[in-house]
Amino acid sequence: MYYWLPKWTGHMYDERLGKWHFWLSVISVNVAFFPQHFLGLAGMPRRVPDYALQFAEFNMISSIGAFIYGASQLIFVYNILKTIRSGVRATDRVWDGARGLEWTLSSPPPYHSFAVPPEIKIQ
């Protein structure tokens, strides 16, 4: 998404928000799922509507991690909306290593981009 967003919208995204989204997502997914390994080793059965009190602490930690992950996705959506509405104009070739026909067009590319088929050069 972050790779193509400047090309689709014609604007660069807020990199600071992108880093917040990434790190909150990585950390919260680990907080959500890592305690479940210990729950399984402790004998908690899967797919039960109610569980014993001895599993409450790890399940609470796992739930908090899942809620933080959900909040980090809200940061992601906010960053997308902010990019669509404003932001620094993106150049035609947004990334240094970007090669291909799509990167020869303006950002965002116009409809019916190529009136004649482009010549493809194999390197």
N, C-alpha and C positions, 0 to 999 in steps of 0.2 A: 504494500500500500504506500509506504513512504517513498519507494523508488519511483512509482508512477504518478503520485499525487501532483507534483509540480507540472508534469506534462499534461495531465488531464485538466487542471484548473488554470494553469498559466501563472500561478503564484507559488512562491516558496513557503513551506510550512515553518512553524516556530520550532526550531531545533531543541530549544530548552524544554518545551512541553513534550517533544518526542522522546527525549532522554528520560524525563519523569515517567512517561507512560511505559517505556521499556523496563526501567529498573523496578518500578512498582509492580509491573506484571510478573517479572521474573521472581522477585522476592516473595510476592504474595502467593503465587502458584506453589512455590516450595513450602511456604507456611501452611497452605491448604492441604497438600497431599503428603508431605513428609510424616506428620503425626499418624497418618493412617497406616503406615508400616508398623508402628508400635502397637496400634490398636489391633491389627491382625495378629501380631505375635502374642498379644495378651489374650487372644481368644475371642474377640468380638465377632459375632456372626455378621455376614453381609446381608443386605436387603431386609432389614427388620425395621418396623415402624417405631419400636421402642427398644432401648438398650439399658443395660445395668448401670447403676450409678458409678461404678468404678471406671467407666469409659467417658464420663462427662467432661473431664478436663481436656483430654486430647480432642474430643469432638468440638469443644468450644474453641480451641485454638484453630482447628481446621475450619470452622465456620467463620472466624474472624478473618483468616487468610482469604477465604472465598469472597467475603464482602469487600475487602480491600482490592481484590482483583476486579470485582465489578466496578468499583470506584475508579480504578485506573482505566477502564474502558470508557468511562464518561470523559476522562481527560482526552482520550483518543478522539472521541466524537467531537468534543469542543475544538480540538486542534484542526480537525477536518473542516468544520464550519467556519472557523476563523480564517483558514487558508482560502476557502472559497470566496469569502467576503472581502478579504484584504490580504496584505502581505506584499513582499517585494516581488516585482515581476520576475518570472523565470525566463532564462535564456532558452535558445533553441536546444542547445546541448547542455542539459542541466548538470550531468555528472561527467567527470573527466574521462572515465573509461567507457562511456556510452557510445556504442557503434551500432549502426543499423539504419534502415530507412526512416524509421519513426523519429529518430533524433536529427534528421535533416530538415524536418518541418518546424514551423513556429510552435510555440507553446501558448495556448492549446492549439492543436492542429485544426485547420479549417475543414468543413465538410467537403467531400469530393476532393481530396488532397491532391491526387495525381491525375491531371487531364490526360496525360499519356503515360503508359507504363514506364517506370524508371529503369535506367540501365543498372544492372546489378554486377558489381565487380567482385570477384572472389580473390581474397588476399592470401 
